[in-house]
Amino acid sequence: MPSDILVQAVEAAEYADRLARVREIMRERSLAGLVVTDPANLFYLTGYDAWSFYTPQCLILGAEGEPHLFARAMDAAGAAYTCNLRADQIHGYPEELVHRPDVHPFDWIAERARSLLPDGETIAVEADSHYFSARGYLALGNGLPGRRLVDSTELVNWVRLVKSPHELAQLRIAGQIAATAMRIACDQLQPGRRQCDLVAEIMAAQAIGTPDHGGGYPAIVPMLPTGEAAGTPHLTWTDRVFRAGEATTIELAGVFGRYHAPLARTVMLGDPPQRLTETAKVVAEGLQATLATIRPGVTGSAVHHAFDTVIRGHGLRKDSRIGYSIGIGYPPDWGERTVSLRPGETTELAAGMAFHVILGMWMDGWGYELSEPVVVTSNGVERLTDLPPDLTIRR
């Protein structure tokens, strides 16, 4: 991996290009406006970054003119510190609208957005965004009579799919942080230690980052199903101690500038059972086949087929997808919700796309997990970490 990465702030020209590509798709779809509520998309288009997404906020983008950010008044005051908008493009709704059963912040937002969103036109909203509630949608629709609201179908997410050189630099640093955190996790996972104590070290490593670059908070907390629970994904920690004879799957992410590099490994305390050893070898072989297949022009389905062919040859099967696009992340997810590496995915890969190749084998009462964050290059793939793709055994 490059060791001389230079990190620069997003330049005005890059923000302008992002906005232009979004508006190009809006024109193709005959959209007169777009309401952006996903915090990752707000960050992508404006640089706005705060833990404010638990209350309604959005960017109103017309087919022409300047974008306008709407947020809670106390958060609007801080938006100028992170986003690229002028003060007159940032609007704060009153505090008395927060958490009320009879009124909603989108009532206030819609009233002020009428001049930005033409009457009689089609307006896209991020209908599947995690923080755009049903009440928010209804309030927006009631407050914009004469406009037809439609689902944006992740319009901005798809624009984000191919990363700029600036974004790739962020991802490479995130990969370094992920590798550092995972080394600590694998080295410090020992019999008799409480799971919560190990997670404290992982989280510290995620925040400390590297000597050159401090880390950010992850969209998903560290996950480490242990023992029989390792047969299922997405479980977090308890105060239970790690025990000899048990395996733990660890999934975490390195974060830099809100860009995420997820990473997963498996640690066995003691001699591993044969089924775990054999599965680890097969999955490692499958990873190599997967990475060898990734290149521009190949479909997500073809990448999945390369892995599936390897494991089926050894009598194994995996029903879930083996990867998804990554980049900017905010809770509760670090995925972009665009391309998946699975059967039927017809999207062709292109240089600059980034993926979390996640090869989790979840069995009845046991499991094995191996993953890599990668970037598609002009002729293949670049791994964002340098950890060996092996089962870690601690005796």
C-alpha positions as CSV (number, residue, x, y, z in Angstrom):
1,M,0.0,0.0,0.0
2,P,1.2,3.6,-0.6
3,S,3.0,5.0,2.4
4,D,3.1,8.6,1.3
5,I,-0.6,9.4,1.0
6,L,-1.3,13.1,1.0
7,V,-4.7,14.0,2.4
8,Q,-6.3,17.2,1.1
9,A,-9.7,18.8,1.8
10,V,-12.3,18.3,-0.8
11,E,-11.8,21.1,-3.4
12,A,-14.6,23.3,-4.6
13,A,-14.2,21.8,-8.1
14,E,-14.9,18.3,-6.8
15,Y,-18.1,19.4,-5.0
16,A,-19.2,21.2,-8.2
17,D,-18.6,18.0,-10.2
18,R,-20.6,15.9,-7.7
19,L,-23.5,18.3,-7.9
20,A,-23.3,18.4,-11.7
21,R,-23.5,14.6,-12.0
22,V,-26.5,14.5,-9.6
23,R,-28.3,17.1,-11.7
24,E,-27.5,15.3,-14.9
25,I,-29.4,12.3,-13.7
26,M,-32.2,14.5,-12.4
27,R,-32.5,15.9,-15.9
28,E,-32.5,12.4,-17.4
29,R,-35.4,11.5,-15.1
30,S,-37.2,14.8,-15.5
31,L,-36.9,15.6,-11.8
32,A,-37.4,19.3,-10.9
33,G,-36.0,18.7,-7.4
34,L,-34.4,16.3,-5.0
35,V,-34.7,16.0,-1.2
36,V,-31.5,14.5,0.2
37,T,-31.8,13.1,3.8
38,D,-29.1,10.3,4.0
39,P,-26.3,11.8,6.1
40,A,-23.7,10.1,3.9
41,N,-25.2,11.9,0.9
42,L,-25.4,15.2,2.7
43,F,-21.7,14.8,3.5
44,Y,-20.9,13.9,-0.1
45,L,-22.6,16.9,-1.6
46,T,-21.8,19.6,1.0
47,G,-19.3,18.2,3.6
48,Y,-21.8,18.6,6.4
49,D,-20.7,16.3,9.2
50,A,-22.4,16.1,12.6
51,W,-24.2,13.7,14.9
52,S,-27.5,15.5,14.1
53,F,-29.1,12.9,11.9
54,Y,-31.4,11.7,14.6
55,T,-33.6,14.7,14.0
56,P,-35.0,15.7,10.6
57,Q,-32.5,17.4,8.3
58,C,-32.2,17.5,4.5
59,L,-30.7,19.2,1.5
60,I,-33.1,20.7,-1.0
61,L,-31.7,20.6,-4.5
62,G,-33.6,22.2,-7.4
63,A,-32.8,21.5,-11.0
64,E,-31.1,24.9,-11.0
65,G,-29.9,27.3,-8.4
66,E,-28.1,26.8,-5.2
67,P,-28.7,23.9,-2.8
68,H,-30.2,24.7,0.6
69,L,-29.6,22.8,3.9
70,F,-32.3,22.5,6.5
71,A,-31.6,21.3,10.0
72,R,-32.5,21.8,13.7
73,A,-31.5,25.4,14.6
74,M,-28.8,24.4,17.0
75,D,-27.3,22.1,14.3
76,A,-27.7,24.7,11.6
77,A,-25.5,27.0,13.6
78,G,-22.7,24.4,13.5
79,A,-23.1,23.5,9.8
80,A,-20.9,26.4,8.7
81,Y,-18.0,24.7,10.4
82,T,-18.1,21.6,8.2
83,C,-20.1,22.2,5.0
84,N,-19.3,24.2,1.9
85,L,-22.5,26.3,1.9
86,R,-22.9,30.0,2.7
87,A,-24.8,31.1,5.8
88,D,-27.8,32.1,3.6
89,Q,-28.0,28.6,2.3
90,I,-28.4,27.1,5.8
91,H,-31.7,27.2,7.6
92,G,-32.6,26.1,11.1
93,Y,-36.0,25.2,12.2
94,P,-37.2,26.2,15.7
95,E,-36.5,24.1,18.7
96,E,-40.2,23.8,19.6
97,L,-40.7,21.6,16.5
98,V,-38.5,18.8,17.9
99,H,-40.2,15.6,19.1
100,R,-43.8,16.9,19.0
101,P,-46.8,14.7,18.2
102,D,-48.9,17.5,16.6
103,V,-46.3,19.2,14.4
104,H,-43.2,18.1,12.5
105,P,-40.0,19.8,11.3
106,F,-40.8,18.9,7.7
107,D,-44.0,21.1,8.0
108,W,-41.6,24.0,8.5
109,I,-39.1,22.8,5.9
110,A,-41.8,22.2,3.3
111,E,-43.2,25.7,3.7
112,R,-39.8,27.3,3.0
113,A,-38.9,24.8,0.2
114,R,-41.9,25.7,-2.0
115,S,-40.0,28.5,-3.7
116,L,-37.1,26.1,-4.4
117,L,-39.3,23.2,-5.8
118,P,-41.6,24.3,-8.7
119,D,-45.3,23.6,-8.5
120,G,-46.7,20.9,-10.8
121,E,-43.3,19.1,-11.1
122,T,-41.9,15.8,-9.9
123,I,-39.7,15.8,-6.8
124,A,-37.6,12.9,-5.8
125,V,-37.1,12.0,-2.1
126,E,-34.8,9.5,-0.5
127,A,-37.7,7.2,0.5
128,D,-35.5,4.4,1.8
129,S,-33.1,6.6,3.8
130,H,-32.7,5.4,7.4
131,Y,-33.5,8.8,8.9
132,F,-36.4,9.8,6.6
133,S,-39.5,8.7,8.6
134,A,-43.0,8.1,7.4
135,R,-44.2,11.1,9.4
136,G,-41.5,13.2,7.6
137,Y,-42.6,12.0,4.2
138,L,-46.3,12.7,5.0
139,A,-45.5,16.2,6.3
140,L,-43.3,17.0,3.3
141,G,-46.1,15.8,0.9
142,N,-48.8,17.8,2.7
143,G,-46.5,20.9,2.7
144,L,-45.8,20.7,-1.0
145,P,-49.2,20.6,-2.7
146,G,-49.1,20.3,-6.5
147,R,-45.8,18.5,-6.5
148,R,-45.5,14.7,-7.2
149,L,-43.2,13.0,-4.8
150,V,-41.3,9.9,-6.1
151,D,-38.6,7.7,-4.7
152,S,-35.1,8.8,-5.7
153,T,-34.0,5.1,-5.9
154,E,-30.7,6.0,-4.3
155,L,-29.8,8.5,-7.0
156,V,-26.9,10.1,-5.0
157,N,-25.7,6.8,-3.8
158,W,-25.2,5.6,-7.4
159,V,-23.3,8.9,-8.2
160,R,-21.0,8.1,-5.3
161,L,-20.2,4.6,-6.7
162,V,-17.0,5.6,-8.6
163,K,-14.5,7.3,-6.2
164,S,-12.4,10.3,-7.0
165,P,-8.6,10.3,-6.3
166,H,-9.4,12.2,-3.1
167,E,-11.9,9.6,-2.0
168,L,-9.5,6.7,-2.8
169,A,-6.8,8.4,-0.6
170,Q,-9.3,8.5,2.3
171,L,-10.1,4.8,1.8
172,R,-6.5,3.8,1.8
173,I,-5.9,5.5,5.1
174,A,-9.1,3.9,6.5
175,G,-7.6,0.6,5.4
176,Q,-4.4,1.2,7.4
177,I,-6.5,2.0,10.5
178,A,-8.6,-1.1,10.0
179,A,-5.5,-3.3,9.8
180,T,-4.1,-1.7,12.9
181,A,-7.3,-2.3,14.9
182,M,-7.6,-5.9,13.6
183,R,-4.0,-6.7,14.6
184,I,-4.8,-5.5,18.1
185,A,-8.0,-7.5,18.2
186,C,-6.4,-10.7,17.1
187,D,-3.3,-10.3,19.4
188,Q,-5.3,-9.4,22.5
189,L,-8.1,-11.9,22.2
190,Q,-7.1,-14.3,25.0
191,P,-8.8,-16.9,27.3
192,G,-10.2,-15.3,30.4
193,R,-10.5,-11.8,29.0
194,R,-13.9,-10.2,29.0
195,Q,-15.3,-9.4,25.5
196,C,-16.0,-5.8,26.6
197,D,-12.4,-5.3,27.5
198,L,-11.2,-6.3,24.1
199,V,-13.8,-4.1,22.4
200,A,-12.5,-1.2,24.4
201,E,-9.1,-1.7,22.9
202,I,-10.5,-2.1,19.4
203,M,-12.5,1.1,19.7
204,A,-9.5,3.0,21.1
205,A,-7.5,1.8,18.1
206,Q,-10.2,2.9,15.7
207,A,-10.1,6.4,17.2
208,I,-6.3,6.7,17.6
209,G,-5.8,5.6,14.0
210,T,-2.2,5.8,12.8
211,P,0.7,8.1,13.9
212,D,-0.1,10.2,10.8
213,H,-3.9,10.1,10.7
214,G,-6.4,9.9,13.5
215,G,-9.5,7.7,13.0
216,G,-13.2,8.4,13.1
217,Y,-16.2,6.7,14.7
218,P,-17.5,3.7,12.7
219,A,-21.0,3.4,11.3
220,I,-21.2,0.0,12.9
221,V,-19.7,-1.0,16.3
222,P,-17.3,-3.9,16.4
223,M,-19.0,-7.2,16.1
224,L,-17.6,-10.4,17.6
225,P,-19.9,-13.5,17.8
226,T,-18.1,-16.1,19.9
227,G,-18.4,-19.9,20.4
228,E,-21.8,-21.2,19.2
229,A,-22.9,-17.7,18.5
230,A,-20.2,-17.5,15.8
231,G,-22.7,-19.3,13.6
232,T,-24.6,-16.0,13.1
233,P,-23.4,-12.5,12.0
234,H,-24.0,-9.1,13.5
235,L,-23.8,-9.9,17.2
236,T,-22.0,-7.5,19.4
237,W,-20.2,-8.0,22.7
238,T,-21.1,-8.9,26.3
239,D,-19.1,-9.1,29.5
240,R,-18.6,-12.9,29.0
241,V,-15.0,-14.1,29.0
242,F,-13.4,-15.7,26.0
243,R,-12.8,-19.4,26.5
244,A,-10.3,-21.9,25.2
245,G,-11.7,-24.1,22.6
246,E,-13.9,-21.4,21.1
247,A,-13.7,-19.4,17.9
248,T,-14.6,-15.7,17.5
249,T,-15.4,-13.9,14.3
250,I,-14.4,-10.2,14.4
251,E,-15.8,-7.6,12.0
252,L,-14.8,-3.9,12.4
253,A,-13.9,-0.9,10.2
254,G,-11.2,1.6,9.9
255,V,-12.6,5.1,9.4
256,F,-11.0,8.2,8.0
257,G,-12.9,11.3,6.9
258,R,-16.1,9.3,7.1
259,Y,-14.8,6.8,4.6
260,H,-15.0,3.2,5.8
261,A,-12.7,0.2,5.2
262,P,-14.5,-2.9,6.8
263,L,-12.5,-5.9,7.7
264,A,-13.2,-9.4,9.2
265,R,-11.1,-12.2,10.6
266,T,-11.6,-15.2,12.8
267,V,-9.6,-16.2,15.9
268,M,-9.5,-19.7,17.4
269,L,-8.4,-20.1,21.0
270,G,-6.7,-23.5,21.1
271,D,-6.5,-26.3,18.5
272,P,-9.2,-25.7,15.8
273,P,-11.6,-28.5,14.9
274,Q,-11.0,-30.0,11.4
275,R,-14.2,-28.5,10.0
276,L,-13.0,-25.0,10.9
277,T,-9.5,-25.5,9.5
278,E,-10.8,-26.9,6.2
279,T,-13.4,-24.2,5.8
280,A,-10.7,-21.5,6.4
281,K,-8.6,-23.0,3.6
282,V,-11.5,-23.2,1.2
283,V,-12.6,-19.6,1.9
284,A,-9.1,-18.3,1.5
285,E,-9.0,-20.1,-1.9
286,G,-12.3,-18.6,-2.7
287,L,-11.1,-15.1,-1.8
288,Q,-8.1,-15.5,-4.2
289,A,-10.5,-16.5,-7.0
290,T,-12.8,-13.6,-6.2
291,L,-10.0,-11.0,-6.2
292,A,-8.6,-12.5,-9.4
293,T,-12.0,-12.0,-11.1
294,I,-12.5,-8.3,-10.0
295,R,-11.7,-5.9,-12.8
296,P,-13.4,-3.3,-14.9
297,G,-16.2,-4.7,-17.1
298,V,-17.0,-7.7,-15.0
299,T,-20.4,-8.0,-13.4
300,G,-21.1,-8.4,-9.8
301,S,-22.8,-11.7,-10.6
302,A,-19.6,-13.0,-12.3
303,V,-17.5,-12.1,-9.2
304,H,-20.0,-14.0,-7.0
305,H,-19.8,-17.0,-9.4
306,A,-16.0,-17.2,-9.0
307,F,-16.3,-17.6,-5.3
308,D,-19.3,-19.9,-5.5
309,T,-17.5,-22.2,-7.9
310,V,-14.7,-22.7,-5.5
311,I,-16.7,-23.5,-2.4
312,R,-19.2,-25.7,-4.1
313,G,-16.3,-27.8,-5.3
314,H,-15.7,-28.5,-1.7
315,G,-19.3,-29.2,-0.7
316,L,-20.0,-25.8,0.8
317,R,-22.6,-23.1,-0.1
318,K,-23.2,-19.5,0.9
319,D,-26.7,-18.1,0.3
320,S,-25.9,-14.5,1.2
321,R,-24.1,-12.0,-1.0
322,I,-20.3,-11.9,-0.9
323,G,-19.8,-8.2,-1.0
324,Y,-21.2,-4.7,-1.5
325,S,-20.0,-1.2,-2.4
326,I,-18.5,1.0,0.3
327,G,-17.3,4.5,0.8
328,I,-18.8,7.2,3.1
329,G,-20.6,5.7,6.1
330,Y,-22.9,6.9,9.0
331,P,-24.8,4.8,11.5
332,P,-26.4,2.4,11.1
333,D,-24.5,1.1,8.1
334,W,-21.2,1.5,6.1
335,G,-22.6,0.1,2.9
336,E,-23.6,2.3,0.0
337,R,-26.8,0.4,-0.9
338,T,-25.9,0.1,-4.6
339,V,-23.9,-2.8,-6.1
340,S,-23.9,-6.2,-4.4
341,L,-21.7,-9.1,-5.4
342,R,-24.4,-11.7,-5.8
343,P,-26.3,-13.8,-8.4
344,G,-28.2,-11.6,-10.9
345,E,-26.2,-8.4,-10.3
346,T,-25.7,-7.0,-13.8
347,T,-23.8,-3.8,-12.9
348,E,-20.4,-3.9,-14.5
349,L,-17.5,-3.0,-12.2
350,A,-15.4,0.1,-13.1
351,A,-12.1,1.5,-11.9
352,G,-12.6,3.5,-8.7
353,M,-15.4,1.4,-7.2
354,A,-14.8,0.1,-3.7
355,F,-16.2,-3.0,-2.1
356,H,-16.3,-4.9,1.1
357,V,-15.7,-8.5,0.0
358,I,-17.3,-10.4,2.9
359,L,-17.0,-14.1,3.0
360,G,-18.9,-15.2,6.0
361,M,-19.7,-18.9,6.4
362,W,-22.4,-19.1,9.1
363,M,-23.1,-22.7,10.1
364,D,-25.2,-24.4,12.8
365,G,-23.4,-23.5,16.1
366,W,-20.1,-22.4,14.5
367,G,-18.9,-20.0,11.8
368,Y,-15.9,-18.6,9.9
369,E,-15.5,-15.0,8.6
370,L,-13.0,-13.5,6.3
371,S,-13.3,-10.2,4.5
372,E,-11.3,-7.6,2.6
373,P,-11.9,-4.0,1.6
374,V,-10.8,-3.5,-2.0
375,V,-10.7,-0.9,-4.8
376,V,-11.2,-1.8,-8.4
377,T,-8.2,-0.6,-10.5
378,S,-7.8,-0.1,-14.2
379,N,-6.6,-3.7,-14.6
380,G,-7.6,-5.6,-11.4
381,V,-8.0,-5.0,-7.7
382,E,-6.2,-3.2,-4.9
383,R,-6.4,-4.5,-1.3
384,L,-6.7,-1.8,1.3
385,T,-5.1,-3.9,4.1
386,D,-2.0,-6.1,4.3
387,L,-3.2,-8.7,6.7
388,P,-2.8,-12.4,5.7
389,P,-6.2,-14.0,4.9
390,D,-5.7,-16.8,7.4
391,L,-7.4,-18.2,10.4
392,T,-5.7,-16.9,13.5
393,I,-4.8,-19.6,16.0
394,R,-3.8,-18.7,19.6
395,R,-2.7,-21.6,21.7
